[in-house]
């Protein structure tokens, strides 16, 4: 039996069984988002401890939920795109419910649903009179099971299955998480205000095996791709971390994306594109006008490019409060954290010509929690550098009647300076008060409009493409 046959069978068996995996601390405030651009979903509290194991047969059930409303504004954006988002408003409102059923001391099942009312960006006033109607976006909060064994206080093993949230870096508020967000070729980065990778909302479909041994934790994750083409391919990731007391945490990992293809010819194209874009007669001098091939015009050598590839990542967090009396400071104050990754390890001539060397494939993020002395939960500043020399645009990963999905970057038809968007930044604040949570963000990041009312799905380029571009969002929510 082939690997591509075994993977769907194994995944189906896991989903039929429920959710497994050791319960691990999750960031507060679950939210949800579309695959690319993060709409601003409702708030929930940090997942409460699961109900105690029942004293007699039958599950113990707990329910919590919440709702939120957000308002934002794009202060500045540039670019010769069809639609311009300078001074566009952003608004959303929604709610969600989460149910937990504790079957026994080992077995926990979770499921939750939410719905978000949001809108496409309007573009210029001349495009849509500056107005767009709201639309409803339902989403899954959780649909998973968790089976955990605790051998001692410090030795634990768990299996997680279904559609569940996962984040290897709990300090990230916006930028980073490169190992599990975005495609590998081209290495387009994903970020935005409180999207589902920075919040405990389902983002992984498959299996997770977690092992905790003292201060060491390791995770093996088999994920069915639900966001990056080719869909449903199996990606295998290994992520580990170690804590040195309360002062230092280090971690690293590798993700073999699209390792197990559902249909090999989609993941690894081996024929010329059917629209003749790979034909020599269609070449206009820009290699990115092709679809699945790179042609060395000197050596007359053709290479078929794959959607599969490997990412590697390292991250760390340092908390100096471990070395002095910090009673007046908040739990997150003064934390310094960061992450670096290499997106795509293939350094053959064709891949190097299209995506650049390692320096061009290596995003670096550094974050710092400013001291707020418990007045806020946190005030986090994050800065990122990424020197890729292609447009920050996911359009070639979208299915349209005009083009096939392609691992090649979007053509730089207007000859833009693609070094202008190397630097990104984000300032995120949060305050919890009783059953209310208030948050906000000012950022120049990788947020994308994800379409317009007249052409849904047509605009996948980040709307911050220059150092002076930025937006802000404010959100208030309550939970029970």
Buried (B, 14 or more C-beta within 10 A) or exposed (E): EEEBEEBBEBBEEBBEBBBBBBBBEBBBBBBBBBBBBBBBBBBBBBBEEBBEBBEEEEBBEBEBBBBBBBBBBBBBBBBEBEBBBBBBBBBBBBBBBBBBBBBEEBBBBBBBBBBBBBBBBBBBEEBBEEEBEEEEBEBBBBBBBBBBEBEEEEEBBBBBBBBBBBBBBBBBBBBBBBBBBBBBBBBBBBBBBBBBBBBBBBBBBBBBBBBBBEEEBBBBBBBBBBBBBBBBBBBBBBBBBBBEEEEEBBBBBBBBBBBBBBEBEBBBBEEBBEEEBBEEEBBEEEBBBBBBBBBEEEEEEBBBBBBBBBBBBBBBBBBEBEEEEBEEBBEBBBBBBBBBBBBBBBEEEBBBEBBBEEEBBBBBBBBBBBBBEEEBBBBBBBBBEBBBEBBBBBBBBBEEEEBBBBBBBBBBEEEBEBEEBBEBBBBBBBBBEEEBBBBBBBBBBBBBBBBBBBBEBBBBBBBBBBEEBBBBBBBBBBBE
